[in-house]
Amino acid sequence: MDLPGPNVHVFMTEEQQYEFLKLLAKVISKDYEFGSTFQEESWNIVTTQMQRMNPHLSVAHLKAKQRIFTRKYWLFSTLLARRGVQWDRRTNSMTYARPGVWISYSLEYPKGYPFRYEGIQPRLFDAMRDVFEAGVAID
């Protein structure tokens, strides 16, 4: 059986996504200082660990997933920073003080449409924050 190449989508469960983010955060907190860059050897360590859960994952797959997470985190954080936006973590729902808040955001960031009514799963968001607020460049 041929293994999928890096251009083929490999499904990751929410649990695998969470574990991936926690692993990135762990490697960053252990091996990196603010302002440094994530190294290829660290990607190899993360990939080896993740392949225990899903043997079809490669460095290319994980880097692609990390870029998706970076974009999602940035878009959602930008929305949360807007005045009049509230996120109920318990129900993972969004509320807006007035309709114009969402309209303004969606015109400026059209790819943020998934967050109109629903946020990011809170534990994934917290794990993303641990990775992306560490001040380490990843790619």
N, CA, C and O atoms as a MOPAC input file, in Angstrom:
PM7 MOZYME 1SCF
protein

 N      0.83600 1    -1.18200 1     0.00000 1
 C      0.00000 1     0.00000 1     0.00000 1
 C      0.87800 1     1.24200 1     0.00000 1
 O      1.80600 1     1.34800 1     0.80200 1
 N      0.59000 1     2.18300 1    -0.89700 1
 C      1.33700 1     3.43200 1    -0.95600 1
 C      0.87000 1     4.37400 1     0.14300 1
 O     -0.32400 1     4.50100 1     0.41100 1
 N      1.83100 1     5.02700 1     0.76700 1
 C      1.47600 1     6.04300 1     1.75600 1
 C      1.12200 1     7.33100 1     1.04000 1
 O      1.68500 1     7.63100 1    -0.01300 1
 N      0.19500 1     8.09500 1     1.59900 1
 C     -0.17400 1     9.35300 1     0.95500 1
 C      0.99200 1    10.33300 1     0.95900 1
 O      1.77000 1    10.38000 1     1.91200 1
 N      1.10400 1    11.10000 1    -0.09300 1
 C      2.13600 1    12.12000 1    -0.19600 1
 C      1.73700 1    13.38000 1     0.54600 1
 O      0.63300 1    13.45600 1     1.08400 1
 N      2.62900 1    14.38500 1     0.58300 1
 C      2.36100 1    15.59300 1     1.35400 1
 C      1.19500 1    16.42400 1     0.80700 1
 O      0.63500 1    17.24700 1     1.53200 1
 N      0.82700 1    16.22100 1    -0.44900 1
 C     -0.28000 1    16.99100 1    -1.02300 1
 C     -1.63600 1    16.33500 1    -0.78100 1
 O     -2.67000 1    16.88700 1    -1.15700 1
 N     -1.63200 1    15.17200 1    -0.16100 1
 C     -2.86000 1    14.45800 1     0.13200 1
 C     -3.27400 1    14.79100 1     1.56000 1
 O     -2.45400 1    14.74700 1     2.47700 1
 N     -4.54600 1    15.12200 1     1.74400 1
 C     -5.03800 1    15.46500 1     3.07500 1
 C     -5.05200 1    14.22900 1     3.95900 1
 O     -5.56700 1    13.18000 1     3.57100 1
 N     -4.48800 1    14.36000 1     5.13400 1
 C     -4.52500 1    13.29600 1     6.12800 1
 C     -5.38600 1    13.81200 1     7.27000 1
 O     -5.09600 1    14.85700 1     7.85200 1
 N     -6.44300 1    13.07800 1     7.58700 1
 C     -7.36900 1    13.48800 1     8.62100 1
 C     -6.72700 1    13.37700 1     9.99800 1
 O     -6.07200 1    12.38500 1    10.31400 1
 N     -6.92500 1    14.40600 1    10.80800 1
 C     -6.48500 1    14.38500 1    12.20100 1
 C     -7.72100 1    14.60600 1    13.06700 1
 O     -8.46700 1    15.56300 1    12.85800 1
 N     -7.93400 1    13.73400 1    14.02400 1
 C     -9.05200 1    13.92100 1    14.94500 1
 C     -8.79100 1    15.15600 1    15.80700 1
 O     -7.67600 1    15.67500 1    15.84700 1
 N     -9.83200 1    15.61300 1    16.49200 1
 C     -9.65200 1    16.75600 1    17.39000 1
 C     -8.62600 1    16.42500 1    18.47000 1
 O     -7.82500 1    17.27800 1    18.85300 1
 N     -8.65200 1    15.20000 1    18.95200 1
 C     -7.68500 1    14.77600 1    19.97300 1
 C     -6.26000 1    14.82600 1    19.42200 1
 O     -5.34900 1    15.27900 1    20.11500 1
 N     -6.05600 1    14.36700 1    18.18800 1
 C     -4.72900 1    14.41300 1    17.57500 1
 C     -4.28900 1    15.86200 1    17.35300 1
 O     -3.11800 1    16.18800 1    17.54500 1
 N     -5.21200 1    16.72200 1    16.95400 1
 C     -4.88000 1    18.13700 1    16.78500 1
 C     -4.44100 1    18.74800 1    18.11200 1
 O     -3.45600 1    19.48300 1    18.18100 1
 N     -5.19100 1    18.43000 1    19.15900 1
 C     -4.86000 1    18.93700 1    20.48500 1
 C     -3.47800 1    18.43900 1    20.92200 1
 O     -2.66000 1    19.21700 1    21.41300 1
 N     -3.22600 1    17.15900 1    20.74500 1
 C     -1.93400 1    16.59000 1    21.12800 1
 C     -0.79100 1    17.21400 1    20.31100 1
 O      0.29400 1    17.45500 1    20.84000 1
 N     -1.03800 1    17.46700 1    19.04700 1
 C     -0.04000 1    18.11900 1    18.19000 1
 C      0.31000 1    19.50400 1    18.73500 1
 O      1.48600 1    19.84400 1    18.86700 1
 N     -0.70600 1    20.29600 1    19.04900 1
 C     -0.46500 1    21.63600 1    19.58300 1
 C      0.24800 1    21.58200 1    20.93600 1
 O      1.15900 1    22.37100 1    21.18700 1
 N     -0.16100 1    20.66100 1    21.80100 1
 C      0.49500 1    20.52700 1    23.10300 1
 C      1.95900 1    20.11200 1    22.94400 1
 O      2.82700 1    20.58000 1    23.68000 1
 N      2.22000 1    19.24300 1    21.99100 1
 C      3.59200 1    18.80600 1    21.72700 1
 C      4.43800 1    19.96700 1    21.20400 1
 O      5.57900 1    20.14100 1    21.63000 1
 N      3.88700 1    20.76000 1    20.28500 1
 C      4.60100 1    21.94600 1    19.80300 1
 C      4.92200 1    22.88200 1    20.96400 1
 O      6.04900 1    23.36200 1    21.09000 1
 N      3.92700 1    23.13800 1    21.81100 1
 C      4.12600 1    24.03400 1    22.95200 1
 C      5.20200 1    23.50000 1    23.89800 1
 O      6.01500 1    24.26200 1    24.42000 1
 N      5.19600 1    22.19200 1    24.11000 1
 C      6.18700 1    21.57000 1    24.99800 1
 C      7.59900 1    21.72900 1    24.44100 1
 O      8.52300 1    22.08800 1    25.17000 1
 N      7.76100 1    21.46100 1    23.15200 1
 C      9.08200 1    21.58800 1    22.52300 1
 C      9.54300 1    23.04400 1    22.56000 1
 O     10.70800 1    23.33100 1    22.83500 1
 N      8.62000 1    23.95200 1    22.28200 1
 C      8.96900 1    25.38000 1    22.29600 1
 C      9.39300 1    25.81200 1    23.69800 1
 O     10.41600 1    26.47700 1    23.86000 1
 N      8.61700 1    25.43900 1    24.70600 1
 C      8.93000 1    25.88600 1    26.07200 1
 C     10.23500 1    25.28300 1    26.58700 1
 O     10.92500 1    25.88600 1    27.40900 1
 N     10.56200 1    24.11000 1    26.10600 1
 C     11.77300 1    23.42300 1    26.57300 1
 C     13.02500 1    23.90100 1    25.83200 1
 O     14.07900 1    24.07000 1    26.44500 1
 N     12.91700 1    24.11700 1    24.53400 1
 C     14.10900 1    24.31700 1    23.71000 1
 C     14.29300 1    25.70700 1    23.10400 1
 O     15.32400 1    25.97100 1    22.48600 1
 N     13.31700 1    26.59900 1    23.26700 1
 C     13.39400 1    27.86600 1    22.53300 1
 C     13.18900 1    29.07000 1    23.43100 1
 O     12.50100 1    29.01300 1    24.45000 1
 N     13.81400 1    30.16600 1    23.01400 1
 C     13.64100 1    31.44800 1    23.68000 1
 C     12.80300 1    32.35100 1    22.79100 1
 O     12.70100 1    32.12800 1    21.58500 1
 N     12.20600 1    33.36500 1    23.38800 1
 C     11.42800 1    34.34900 1    22.63800 1
 C     12.29500 1    34.92000 1    21.51100 1
 O     13.43800 1    35.31500 1    21.74100 1
 N     11.74700 1    34.95900 1    20.30300 1
 C     12.45900 1    35.52200 1    19.15700 1
 C     13.25300 1    34.51100 1    18.34600 1
 O     13.83200 1    34.86900 1    17.32000 1
 N     13.29500 1    33.25600 1    18.78300 1
 C     14.03500 1    32.25300 1    18.02200 1
 C     13.12800 1    31.59200 1    16.98000 1
 O     11.93900 1    31.89800 1    16.88900 1
 N     13.71100 1    30.68400 1    16.20100 1
 C     12.98800 1    30.02800 1    15.11000 1
 C     12.98600 1    28.52100 1    15.31800 1
 O     14.01300 1    27.92000 1    15.63400 1
 N     11.82100 1    27.92600 1    15.13600 1
 C     11.64600 1    26.47700 1    15.25900 1
 C     12.51100 1    25.79200 1    14.20600 1
 O     12.44600 1    26.14100 1    13.02700 1
 N     13.31200 1    24.82800 1    14.62000 1
 C     14.27400 1    24.18500 1    13.73500 1
 C     13.73900 1    22.88000 1    13.13900 1
 O     12.79500 1    22.28500 1    13.65900 1
 N     14.35500 1    22.45400 1    12.05300 1
 C     13.95400 1    21.22200 1    11.36400 1
 C     14.07200 1    19.99500 1    12.27600 1
 O     13.23300 1    19.09600 1    12.21300 1
 N     15.09600 1    19.95500 1    13.11200 1
 C     15.24700 1    18.81100 1    14.01400 1
 C     14.06700 1    18.71900 1    14.99200 1
 O     13.67000 1    17.62200 1    15.38500 1
 N     13.51500 1    19.85900 1    15.37800 1
 C     12.33900 1    19.85300 1    16.25100 1
 C     11.12500 1    19.31800 1    15.50900 1
 O     10.30400 1    18.60300 1    16.08200 1
 N     11.01300 1    19.67200 1    14.21200 1
 C      9.91300 1    19.11900 1    13.41400 1
 C     10.02100 1    17.59600 1    13.35700 1
 O      9.00700 1    16.90000 1    13.42200 1
 N     11.23000 1    17.08100 1    13.23700 1
 C     11.41600 1    15.63000 1    13.19100 1
 C     10.99200 1    14.96900 1    14.50300 1
 O     10.38800 1    13.89700 1    14.49300 1
 N     11.30400 1    15.59900 1    15.61300 1
 C     10.88900 1    15.07500 1    16.92200 1
 C      9.36800 1    15.06400 1    17.03600 1
 O      8.77300 1    14.06800 1    17.44600 1
 N      8.74800 1    16.18100 1    16.66900 1
 C      7.28400 1    16.28000 1    16.73200 1
 C      6.64000 1    15.25600 1    15.81000 1
 O      5.67000 1    14.60100 1    16.19000 1
 N      7.17100 1    15.11600 1    14.60500 1
 C      6.60500 1    14.16700 1    13.63200 1
 C      6.69700 1    12.73200 1    14.14900 1
 O      5.73900 1    11.96700 1    14.04300 1
 N      7.84100 1    12.37500 1    14.70300 1
 C      8.01000 1    11.02000 1    15.23700 1
 C      6.97400 1    10.73600 1    16.32400 1
 O      6.38200 1     9.65700 1    16.35400 1
 N      6.76100 1    11.69000 1    17.20100 1
 C      5.77100 1    11.52300 1    18.27100 1
 C      4.36100 1    11.40900 1    17.70200 1
 O      3.57800 1    10.56700 1    18.14000 1
 N      4.03900 1    12.25400 1    16.72900 1
 C      2.68700 1    12.25200 1    16.15200 1
 C      2.42500 1    10.99700 1    15.32600 1
 O      1.28100 1    10.55400 1    15.22800 1
 N      3.45200 1    10.42600 1    14.73900 1
 C      3.26700 1     9.20900 1    13.93900 1
 C      2.86800 1     8.01200 1    14.79900 1
 O      2.38900 1     7.00600 1    14.27600 1
 N      3.06000 1     8.11400 1    16.10600 1
 C      2.59200 1     7.05300 1    17.00000 1
 C      1.06300 1     7.02100 1    17.04100 1
 O      0.45700 1     5.97100 1    17.25800 1
 N      0.44900 1     8.19700 1    16.82800 1
 C     -1.01500 1     8.28200 1    16.80500 1
 C     -1.58400 1     8.07700 1    15.41000 1
 O     -2.66400 1     7.51400 1    15.23000 1
 N     -0.82000 1     8.55400 1    14.42200 1
 C     -1.28000 1     8.47400 1    13.03300 1
 C     -0.05500 1     8.27800 1    12.14400 1
 O      0.64000 1     9.24900 1    11.84500 1
 N      0.22400 1     7.05900 1    11.71800 1
 C      1.44500 1     6.77500 1    10.95800 1
 C      1.51000 1     7.44600 1     9.58600 1
 O      2.57200 1     7.46500 1     8.96400 1
 N      0.40500 1     7.99100 1     9.10700 1
 C      0.39300 1     8.63600 1     7.79500 1
 C      0.86600 1    10.08000 1     7.83200 1
 O      1.02800 1    10.70400 1     6.78300 1
 N      1.08900 1    10.61700 1     9.01700 1
 C      1.52700 1    12.00500 1     9.12500 1
 C      2.99900 1    12.14100 1     8.77300 1
 O      3.82400 1    11.30000 1     9.13100 1
 N      3.30700 1    13.21200 1     8.06800 1
 C      4.69700 1    13.52000 1     7.71300 1
 C      4.99900 1    14.93700 1     8.19800 1
 O      4.10500 1    15.65300 1     8.64900 1
 N      6.25700 1    15.32800 1     8.10000 1
 C      6.63300 1    16.69500 1     8.44800 1
 C      5.82600 1    17.67900 1     7.60500 1
 O      5.33800 1    18.68600 1     8.11800 1
 N      5.68700 1    17.38700 1     6.31000 1
 C      4.93600 1    18.29000 1     5.42200 1
 C      3.47600 1    18.42100 1     5.86100 1
 O      2.91900 1    19.51900 1     5.84200 1
 N      2.85800 1    17.30600 1     6.25800 1
 C      1.47500 1    17.36400 1     6.73500 1
 C      1.35900 1    18.21800 1     7.99200 1
 O      0.45100 1    19.04000 1     8.11600 1
 N      2.28100 1    18.01700 1     8.91400 1
 C      2.22200 1    18.74900 1    10.17300 1
 C      2.52300 1    20.23000 1     9.98500 1
 O      1.91700 1    21.07500 1    10.64400 1
 N      3.44900 1    20.54900 1     9.09500 1
 C      3.72100 1    21.95800 1     8.80800 1
 C      2.48900 1    22.62100 1     8.18900 1
 O      2.16400 1    23.76500 1     8.50500 1
 N      1.81400 1    21.89400 1     7.30800 1
 C      0.59500 1    22.43100 1     6.68700 1
 C     -0.48300 1    22.64500 1     7.75000 1
 O     -1.17600 1    23.66200 1     7.73400 1
 N     -0.62500 1    21.70200 1     8.66400 1
 C     -1.61300 1    21.82600 1     9.73600 1
 C     -1.27100 1    23.00100 1    10.64100 1
 O     -2.15700 1    23.73900 1    11.07200 1
 N      0.00400 1    23.17300 1    10.92500 1
 C      0.43800 1    24.29400 1    11.75700 1
 C      0.10900 1    25.62700 1    11.08700 1
 O     -0.30100 1    26.57000 1    11.76500 1
 N      0.28200 1    25.71900 1     9.76500 1
 C     -0.06500 1    26.95700 1     9.05000 1
 C     -1.57300 1    27.21700 1     9.13600 1
 O     -1.99700 1    28.36400 1     9.28000 1
 N     -2.37700 1    26.16400 1     9.04800 1
 C     -3.83300 1    26.30700 1     9.17900 1
 C     -4.16900 1    26.81800 1    10.58200 1
 O     -4.97800 1    27.73200 1    10.73700 1
 N     -3.54800 1    26.23000 1    11.59200 1
 C     -3.78800 1    26.67200 1    12.96700 1
 C     -3.36000 1    28.12100 1    13.16800 1
 O     -4.05100 1    28.88900 1    13.83800 1
 N     -2.22700 1    28.49300 1    12.59300 1
 C     -1.75300 1    29.87000 1    12.72400 1
 C     -2.78600 1    30.83800 1    12.16300 1
 O     -3.12400 1    31.83400 1    12.80300 1
 N     -3.27800 1    30.54600 1    10.98300 1
 C     -4.27700 1    31.41500 1    10.33300 1
 C     -5.56800 1    31.46600 1    11.14700 1
 O     -6.11600 1    32.54600 1    11.36900 1
 N     -6.05600 1    30.31000 1    11.59300 1
 C     -7.27800 1    30.26300 1    12.40400 1
 C     -7.11700 1    31.07100 1    13.68800 1
 O     -7.99200 1    31.85600 1    14.05400 1
 N     -5.99500 1    30.86900 1    14.36400 1
 C     -5.74700 1    31.56400 1    15.61800 1
 C     -5.69500 1    33.07500 1    15.39300 1
 O     -6.28000 1    33.84500 1    16.15500 1
 N     -5.00600 1    33.48100 1    14.36400 1
 C     -4.88500 1    34.91000 1    14.06900 1
 C     -6.25400 1    35.51200 1    13.73600 1
 O     -6.61300 1    36.56700 1    14.25900 1
 N     -7.01200 1    34.84400 1    12.87100 1
 C     -8.34300 1    35.35300 1    12.50900 1
 C     -9.26500 1    35.43500 1    13.72300 1
 O     -9.96000 1    36.43300 1    13.91300 1
 N     -9.27000 1    34.39400 1    14.53800 1
 C    -10.16400 1    34.37200 1    15.69000 1
 C     -9.72800 1    35.39100 1    16.74200 1
 O    -10.57600 1    36.06800 1    17.32400 1
 N     -8.44400 1    35.51200 1    16.99500 1
 C     -7.94200 1    36.49400 1    17.95600 1
 C     -8.25500 1    37.91200 1    17.50100 1
 O     -8.58600 1    38.77400 1    18.31500 1
 N     -8.15000 1    38.14900 1    16.19700 1
 C     -8.47700 1    39.46300 1    15.64500 1
 C     -9.95200 1    39.78200 1    15.86800 1
 O    -10.30700 1    40.91400 1    16.19800 1
 N    -10.80200 1    38.78400 1    15.68500 1
 C    -12.23500 1    38.97500 1    15.92600 1
 C    -12.49900 1    39.24200 1    17.40700 1
 O    -13.26100 1    40.14900 1    17.74300 1
 N    -11.88200 1    38.46700 1    18.29200 1
 C    -12.10300 1    38.64600 1    19.72800 1
 C    -11.61700 1    40.00800 1    20.22800 1
 O    -12.12500 1    40.52000 1    21.22600 1
 N    -10.64900 1    40.58800 1    19.54800 1
 C    -10.12500 1    41.88700 1    19.95200 1
 C    -11.07600 1    43.02600 1    19.59700 1
 O    -10.90500 1    44.14800 1    20.07500 1
 N    -12.06600 1    42.74900 1    18.77400 1
 C    -13.02400 1    43.78800 1    18.38500 1
 C    -13.95100 1    44.13100 1    19.54400 1
 O    -14.35800 1    43.27100 1    20.32500 1
 N    -14.25700 1    45.36800 1    19.62300 1
 C    -15.19900 1    45.83200 1    20.64700 1
 C    -16.59400 1    45.30600 1    20.31900 1
 O    -17.03500 1    45.36900 1    19.17100 1
 N    -17.27300 1    44.79400 1    21.32100 1
 C    -18.62800 1    44.30200 1    21.12200 1
 C    -18.71600 1    42.84100 1    20.72100 1
 O    -19.79800 1    42.35300 1    20.39600 1
 N    -17.58600 1    42.13200 1    20.73900 1
 C    -17.57700 1    40.70700 1    20.40100 1
 C    -17.36900 1    39.91700 1    21.68400 1
 O    -16.47700 1    40.21600 1    22.47700 1
 N    -18.20000 1    38.91200 1    21.87300 1
 C    -18.04800 1    38.04500 1    23.03500 1
 C    -18.10000 1    36.59100 1    22.60100 1
 O    -18.84300 1    36.20900 1    21.69700 1
 N    -17.29100 1    35.80300 1    23.27200 1
 C    -17.23200 1    34.36700 1    22.99900 1
 C    -17.59400 1    33.64100 1    24.27600 1
 O    -16.93600 1    33.81200 1    25.30200 1
 N    -18.61400 1    32.85100 1    24.21900 1
 C    -19.00600 1    32.01900 1    25.35600 1
 C    -18.26600 1    30.69100 1    25.21700 1
 O    -18.63200 1    29.84900 1    24.39600 1
 N    -17.22900 1    30.51300 1    26.02000 1
 C    -16.39500 1    29.31700 1    25.93500 1
 C    -17.18300 1    28.05000 1    26.26800 1
 O    -16.91200 1    26.98300 1    25.71700 1
 N    -18.14700 1    28.17000 1    27.15900 1
 C    -18.92000 1    27.00000 1    27.58000 1
 C    -19.74200 1    26.43400 1    26.43000 1
 O    -19.78500 1    25.22100 1    26.22600 1
 N    -20.39300 1    27.32100 1    25.67800 1
 C    -21.23100 1    26.87100 1    24.55200 1
 C    -20.52100 1    27.01000 1    23.21000 1
 O    -21.03500 1    26.57400 1    22.18000 1
 N    -19.32700 1    27.62500 1    23.22800 1
 C    -18.54500 1    27.89000 1    22.01600 1
 C    -19.35500 1    28.70000 1    21.00300 1
 O    -19.29400 1    28.45500 1    19.79800 1
 N    -20.11000 1    29.66300 1    21.51600 1
 C    -20.92700 1    30.49800 1    20.63400 1
 C    -20.44500 1    31.94400 1    20.68300 1
 O    -19.81600 1    32.38200 1    21.64600 1
 N    -20.75900 1    32.66100 1    19.62400 1
 C    -20.34000 1    34.05000 1    19.48100 1
 C    -21.55300 1    34.96300 1    19.61200 1
 O    -22.64900 1    34.62700 1    19.16500 1
 N    -21.33900 1    36.12400 1    20.23100 1
 C    -22.37400 1    37.15400 1    20.26900 1
 C    -21.73500 1    38.48200 1    19.88800 1
 O    -20.55100 1    38.71900 1    20.12800 1
 N    -22.54100 1    39.32600 1    19.29700 1
 C    -22.06600 1    40.61900 1    18.81000 1
 C    -22.97900 1    41.70300 1    19.36000 1
 O    -24.20200 1    41.57800 1    19.29900 1
 N    -22.38500 1    42.77200 1    19.90000 1
 C    -23.15600 1    43.84600 1    20.50900 1
 C    -24.10100 1    44.49600 1    19.50000 1
 O    -25.20200 1    44.92700 1    19.84300 1
 N    -23.65100 1    44.55500 1    18.26400 1
 C    -24.49500 1    45.11000 1    17.19500 1
 C    -24.11400 1    44.43800 1    15.88100 1
 O    -22.96800 1    44.02200 1    15.71600 1
 N    -25.04800 1    44.32400 1    14.94900 1
 C    -24.78100 1    43.61100 1    13.68400 1
 C    -23.60300 1    44.18700 1    12.89900 1
 O    -22.91900 1    43.44400 1    12.19500 1
 N    -23.35800 1    45.45700 1    13.00100 1
 C    -22.27800 1    46.09100 1    12.24900 1
 C    -20.90000 1    45.56800 1    12.59300 1
 O    -19.98600 1    45.63800 1    11.77100 1
 N    -20.74000 1    45.04500 1    13.79400 1
 C    -19.43800 1    44.50500 1    14.20700 1
 C    -19.06300 1    43.33600 1    13.30600 1
 O    -17.95400 1    43.28900 1    12.77500 1
 N    -19.98400 1    42.39200 1    13.13100 1
 C    -19.70100 1    41.24000 1    12.29200 1
 C    -19.53000 1    41.65300 1    10.83800 1
 O    -18.62600 1    41.15900 1    10.16400 1
 N    -20.36100 1    42.52900 1    10.35100 1
 C    -20.28600 1    42.96700 1     8.95300 1
 C    -18.93500 1    43.60900 1     8.68500 1
 O    -18.29600 1    43.30400 1     7.67800 1
 N    -18.49400 1    44.48500 1     9.56200 1
 C    -17.20500 1    45.15600 1     9.40900 1
 C    -16.06200 1    44.13600 1     9.38000 1
 O    -15.17800 1    44.20500 1     8.52700 1
 N    -16.09500 1    43.19800 1    10.31700 1
 C    -15.04400 1    42.18200 1    10.38400 1
 C    -15.05300 1    41.31000 1     9.12700 1
 O    -14.00000 1    41.04900 1     8.54600 1
 N    -16.22800 1    40.86300 1     8.71100 1
 C    -16.31100 1    39.94400 1     7.56900 1
 C    -15.87900 1    40.61100 1     6.26500 1
 O    -15.36400 1    39.94400 1     5.36800 1
 N    -16.08400 1    41.91300 1     6.15900 1
 C    -15.60600 1    42.61700 1     4.96800 1
 C    -14.08700 1    42.72500 1     4.96700 1
 O    -13.44500 1    42.62000 1     3.92200 1
 N    -13.52800 1    42.93400 1     6.14100 1
 C    -12.08200 1    43.07100 1     6.25700 1
 C    -11.36800 1    41.71300 1     6.19100 1
 O    -10.27500 1    41.60900 1     5.63300 1
 N    -11.98900 1    40.68000 1     6.76100 1
 C    -11.39200 1    39.34400 1     6.82800 1
 C    -12.40200 1    38.30300 1     6.34700 1
 O    -12.99400 1    37.60100 1     7.16700 1
 N    -12.61000 1    38.19000 1     5.04100 1
 C    -13.61800 1    37.25600 1     4.53000 1
 C    -13.38000 1    35.80300 1     4.93300 1
 O    -14.33700 1    35.03400 1     5.03200 1
 N    -12.13100 1    35.40900 1     5.16700 1
 C    -11.85600 1    34.02000 1     5.55000 1
 C    -12.22300 1    33.73700 1     7.00400 1
 O    -12.08700 1    32.60400 1     7.46600 1
 N    -12.67700 1    34.73400 1     7.71500 1
 C    -13.10300 1    34.54400 1     9.09600 1
 C    -14.55300 1    34.10800 1     9.21200 1
 O    -15.08200 1    34.01500 1    10.31900 1
 N    -15.20800 1    33.83600 1     8.07600 1
 C    -16.62800 1    33.46900 1     8.08200 1
 C    -16.98400 1    32.29600 1     8.99500 1
 O    -18.10200 1    32.27100 1     9.50800 1
 N    -16.07700 1    31.30000 1     9.23200 1
 C    -16.49100 1    30.19200 1    10.10400 1
 C    -16.81800 1    30.64400 1    11.53900 1
 O    -17.47400 1    29.91300 1    12.28200 1
 N    -16.37100 1    31.82600 1    11.92300 1
 C    -16.56200 1    32.28700 1    13.29200 1
 C    -17.80900 1    33.14700 1    13.48200 1
 O    -17.97300 1    33.77100 1    14.53000 1
 N    -18.67200 1    33.18500 1    12.50100 1
 C    -19.89100 1    33.99800 1    12.61400 1
 C    -20.71600 1    33.57200 1    13.82800 1
 O    -21.18600 1    34.41800 1    14.58900 1
 N    -20.88700 1    32.29000 1    14.00500 1
 C    -21.72000 1    31.78500 1    15.10200 1
 C    -20.97000 1    30.90600 1    16.09100 1
 O    -21.41100 1    30.72500 1    17.22600 1
 N    -19.85000 1    30.36600 1    15.66800 1
 C    -19.12500 1    29.41400 1    16.50400 1
 C    -17.64400 1    29.75300 1    16.52600 1
 O    -17.06600 1    30.12600 1    15.50500 1
 N    -17.03000 1    29.62100 1    17.71100 1
 C    -15.60700 1    29.89300 1    17.84700 1
 C    -14.77000 1    28.65400 1    17.58100 1
 O    -15.20000 1    27.73200 1    16.88800 1
 N    -13.57200 1    28.64900 1    18.14100 1
 C    -12.67800 1    27.49700 1    18.08900 1
 C    -12.92100 1    26.71900 1    19.38700 1
 O    -13.16500 1    27.32600 1    20.43100 1
 N    -12.85800 1    25.40600 1    19.33500 1
 C    -13.02300 1    24.62800 1    20.56100 1
 C    -12.07600 1    25.19800 1    21.62400 1
 O    -10.88400 1    25.35400 1    21.35800 1
 N    -12.58000 1    25.50900 1    22.81300 1
 C    -11.76300 1    26.19800 1    23.81600 1
 C    -10.42600 1    25.53700 1    24.13100 1
 O     -9.42200 1    26.23300 1    24.28200 1
 N    -10.39000 1    24.22400 1    24.23300 1
 C     -9.09700 1    23.60600 1    24.56500 1
 C     -8.12000 1    23.71400 1    23.39700 1
 O     -6.91300 1    23.81700 1    23.61600 1
 N     -8.62200 1    23.69400 1    22.15400 1
 C     -7.74100 1    23.91500 1    21.00500 1
 C     -7.24700 1    25.35900 1    20.99000 1
 O     -6.07700 1    25.61800 1    20.71200 1
 N     -8.14800 1    26.29700 1    21.29100 1
 C     -7.75600 1    27.70600 1    21.32200 1
 C     -6.66900 1    27.93600 1    22.37900 1
 O     -5.68600 1    28.62800 1    22.11500 1
 N     -6.83900 1    27.36500 1    23.55900 1
 C     -5.83800 1    27.52400 1    24.61800 1
 C     -4.49900 1    26.92200 1    24.20300 1
 O     -3.44600 1    27.49600 1    24.47800 1
 N     -4.53800 1    25.76900 1    23.54100 1
 C     -3.30100 1    25.13600 1    23.07400 1
 C     -2.65500 1    25.98200 1    21.97100 1
 O     -1.43300 1    26.11800 1    21.93100 1
 N     -3.47100 1    26.54700 1    21.08000 1
 C     -2.93700 1    27.43100 1    20.04000 1
 C     -2.26100 1    28.64400 1    20.66900 1
 O     -1.18000 1    29.05200 1    20.24400 1
 N     -2.90100 1    29.21100 1    21.68000 1
 C     -2.33200 1    30.38100 1    22.35100 1
 C     -0.97000 1    30.03000 1    22.94700 1
 O     -0.03500 1    30.82600 1    22.86000 1
 N     -0.85000 1    28.84800 1    23.54900 1
 C      0.43600 1    28.43000 1    24.13600 1
 C      1.52900 1    28.35700 1    23.06800 1
 O      2.69100 1    28.65100 1    23.34700 1
 N      1.16300 1    27.96900 1    21.86200 1
 C      2.14200 1    27.85600 1    20.77700 1
 C      2.44000 1    29.22400 1    20.16200 1
 O      3.60300 1    29.60900 1    20.03600 1
 N      1.39800 1    29.95200 1    19.78200 1
 C      1.58800 1    31.15300 1    18.97100 1
 C      1.90800 1    32.40900 1    19.76600 1
 O      2.36200 1    33.39700 1    19.18800 1
 N      1.68600 1    32.40100 1    21.06400 1
 C      2.03900 1    33.55100 1    21.87700 1
 C      3.41500 1    33.39800 1    22.52000 1
 O      3.83700 1    34.26100 1    23.29100 1
 N      4.11700 1    32.31100 1    22.21100 1
 C      5.43500 1    32.05600 1    22.78700 1
 C      6.51700 1    32.91300 1    22.14900 1
 O      7.62100 1    33.01000 1    22.68500 1
 N      6.21800 1    33.53700 1    21.01000 1
 C      7.19900 1    34.39800 1    20.35800 1
 C      8.26100 1    33.65200 1    19.58800 1
 O      9.35500 1    34.17200 1    19.37100 1
 N      7.94800 1    32.42600 1    19.16800 1
 C      8.88700 1    31.61500 1    18.39000 1
 C      8.33700 1    31.49400 1    16.97000 1
 O      7.18000 1    31.11700 1    16.78100 1
 N      9.15800 1    31.81100 1    15.97900 1
 C      8.73800 1    31.68500 1    14.58400 1
 C      8.73500 1    30.21700 1    14.19500 1
 O      9.71100 1    29.49800 1    14.41000 1
 N      7.62100 1    29.78900 1    13.62100 1
 C      7.49500 1    28.38100 1    13.23200 1
 C      7.27600 1    28.28500 1    11.72900 1
 O      6.40100 1    28.95200 1    11.17700 1
 N      8.06600 1    27.46300 1    11.08100 1
 C      7.89100 1    27.08000 1     9.67300 1
 C      9.11100 1    26.48500 1     9.08500 1
 O      9.11300 1    26.11600 1     7.91100 1

